[in-house]
Amino acid sequence: MISQTLFGLISSFTFNRWACGYAEHHGACEDAYTARWGLFQVEVNHCFVLDHRDAVFSIRFPTPIGKVQLGYVVCLGREPVRRSGFYLYRQKAGPPDTPPASAQPADDAFPF
């Protein structure tokens, strides 16, 4: 009962006209819909090959050690592809950006 309520709530946020960054992806096995609400991202997936639907509510923010994404997944159906519950994903920060070296032609590049 609670899972169905959360799934419906996240779906309504995804398909709301005030959501920004709305995107759809239609694959061979499932349809995925995503939208953004400021720092929050909502996502709904419908797998039509298996009996599975899921919705994700997450927040992504930068930290000194990299980007961190914290979210909650709600799954419905008898053949779950993903697991329900909270998750935490951390993407490590890459090396700092270095400015490109200026390309100085050699003196013999232009013989005249």
Backbone hydrogen bonds in HBPLUS format (Angstrom, degrees):
<---DONOR---> <-ACCEPTOR-->    atom                        ^
c    i                          cat <-CA-CA->   ^        H-A-AA   ^      H-
h    n   atom  resd res      DA  || num        DHA   H-A  angle D-A-AA Bond
n    s   type  num  typ     dist DA aas  dist angle  dist       angle   num
A0005-THR N   A0001-MET O   3.09 MM   4  6.33 153.2  2.17 143.9 151.3     1
A0006-LEU N   A0002-ILE O   2.90 MM   4  6.16 165.6  1.92 156.2 159.3     2
A0007-PHE N   A0003-SER O   2.87 MM   4  5.99 157.5  1.92 147.2 154.2     3
A0008-GLY N   A0004-GLN O   2.96 MM   4  6.10 159.1  2.00 143.5 148.8     4
A0009-LEU N   A0005-THR O   2.95 MM   4  6.16 153.8  2.02 147.3 154.8     5
A0010-ILE N   A0006-LEU O   2.91 MM   4  6.09 168.4  1.92 154.9 157.3     6
A0011-SER N   A0007-PHE O   2.92 MM   4  6.04 155.0  1.99 145.2 153.0     7
A0012-SER N   A0008-GLY O   2.96 MM   4  6.12 152.3  2.04 142.2 149.3     8
A0013-PHE N   A0009-LEU O   3.09 MM   4  6.41 149.5  2.18 144.9 152.9     9
A0014-THR N   A0010-ILE O   2.97 MM   4  6.20 147.8  2.07 144.3 153.5    10
A0015-PHE N   A0011-SER O   3.02 MM   4  6.24 162.6  2.05 156.2 158.9    11
A0019-ALA N   A0016-ASN O   3.30 MM   3  5.61 163.9  2.33 108.6 113.4    12
A0020-CYS N   A0036-ARG O   3.03 MM  16  5.28 163.2  2.06 163.4 159.1    13
A0036-ARG N   A0020-CYS O   2.73 MM  16  5.28 158.9  1.78 169.3 174.1    14
A0023-ALA N   A0034-THR O   2.89 MM  11  5.30 153.3  1.96 148.3 151.0    15
A0034-THR N   A0023-ALA O   2.92 MM  11  5.30 164.1  1.95 153.0 157.5    16
A0025-HIS N   A0032-ALA O   2.78 MM   7  5.05 147.0  1.89 154.9 156.9    17
A0032-ALA N   A0025-HIS O   2.77 MM   7  5.05 166.4  1.79 154.9 159.6    18
A0027-GLY N   A0030-GLU O   2.92 MM   3  5.37 162.1  1.95 162.3 163.1    19
A0048-PHE N   A0029-CYS O   3.11 MM  19  6.14 140.0  2.28 146.4 158.2    20
A0031-ASP N   A0046-HIS O   2.91 MM  15  5.24 154.5  1.97 142.4 147.7    21
A0046-HIS N   A0031-ASP O   2.86 MM  15  5.24 161.8  1.89 154.5 160.8    22
A0033-TYR N   A0044-VAL O   2.87 MM  11  5.24 155.2  1.93 154.0 161.9    23
A0044-VAL N   A0033-TYR O   2.84 MM  11  5.24 157.8  1.88 152.7 160.2    24
A0035-ALA N   A0042-VAL O   3.00 MM   7  5.50 149.6  2.10 156.4 158.6    25
A0042-VAL N   A0035-ALA O   2.96 MM   7  5.50 166.8  1.98 154.2 158.5    26
A0037-TRP N   A0040-PHE O   2.82 MM   3  5.03 167.8  1.84 146.5 149.3    27
A0040-PHE N   A0037-TRP O   3.13 MM   3  5.03 154.1  2.20 124.8 119.2    28
A0041-GLN N   A0058-SER O   2.80 MM  17  5.28 162.5  1.83 148.5 152.6    29
A0058-SER N   A0041-GLN O   2.90 MM  17  5.28 163.7  1.93 158.5 163.0    30
A0043-GLU N   A0056-VAL O   2.91 MM  13  4.99 146.3  2.03 145.2 149.2    31
A0056-VAL N   A0043-GLU O   2.73 MM  13  4.99 157.3  1.78 146.7 152.6    32
A0045-ASN N   A0054-ASP O   2.83 MM   9  5.32 169.7  1.84 160.4 161.7    33
A0054-ASP N   A0045-ASN O   3.02 MM   9  5.32 161.5  2.06 146.7 151.9    34
A0047-CYS N   A0052-HIS O   3.08 MM   5  5.45 158.5  2.13 153.8 158.6    35
A0079-GLU N   A0051-ASP O   3.12 MM  28  5.31 170.7  2.13 145.9 143.6    36
A0053-ARG N   A0076-LEU O   2.95 MM  23  5.15 151.7  2.03 146.4 146.2    37
A0076-LEU N   A0053-ARG O   2.73 MM  23  5.15 162.7  1.76 162.8 163.7    38
A0055-ALA N   A0074-VAL O   2.89 MM  19  5.25 148.6  1.99 145.7 155.9    39
A0074-VAL N   A0055-ALA O   2.84 MM  19  5.25 164.2  1.87 158.0 163.3    40
A0057-PHE N   A0072-TYR O   3.03 MM  15  5.44 159.7  2.07 153.3 159.7    41
A0072-TYR N   A0057-PHE O   2.86 MM  15  5.44 149.8  1.95 147.0 156.6    42
A0059-ILE N   A0070-LEU O   2.86 MM  11  5.51 153.9  1.93 153.7 161.3    43
A0070-LEU N   A0059-ILE O   2.96 MM  11  5.51 158.3  2.00 161.3 163.7    44
A0061-PHE N   A0068-VAL O   2.97 MM   7  5.60 159.8  2.01 158.6 164.4    45
A0068-VAL N   A0061-PHE O   2.98 MM   7  5.60 170.2  1.99 156.2 159.0    46
A0063-THR N   A0066-GLY O   2.79 MM   3  5.19 141.4  1.94 137.1 149.9    47
A0066-GLY N   A0063-THR O   3.13 MM   3  5.19 162.6  2.16 107.6 113.1    48
A0093-ALA N   A0065-ILE O   3.26 MM  28  5.73 140.2  2.43 122.6 119.1    49
A0067-LYS N   A0091-GLN O   2.92 MM  24  5.11 129.7  2.18 146.6 152.8    50
A0091-GLN N   A0067-LYS O   2.78 MM  24  5.11 166.6  1.80 155.4 160.1    51
A0069-GLN N   A0089-TYR O   2.75 MM  20  5.06 162.1  1.78 158.2 162.5    52
A0089-TYR N   A0069-GLN O   2.81 MM  20  5.06 162.9  1.84 152.9 158.4    53
A0071-GLY N   A0087-TYR O   3.09 MM  16  5.47 165.3  2.11 150.1 152.6    54
A0087-TYR N   A0071-GLY O   2.93 MM  16  5.47 149.2  2.03 146.2 147.0    55
A0073-VAL N   A0085-GLY O   2.93 MM  12  5.26 162.4  1.96 136.4 141.1    56
A0085-GLY N   A0073-VAL O   2.95 MM  12  5.26 162.7  1.98 143.7 144.2    57
A0109-ALA N   A0106-ALA O   3.06 MM   3  5.31 163.5  2.09 111.1 115.3    58
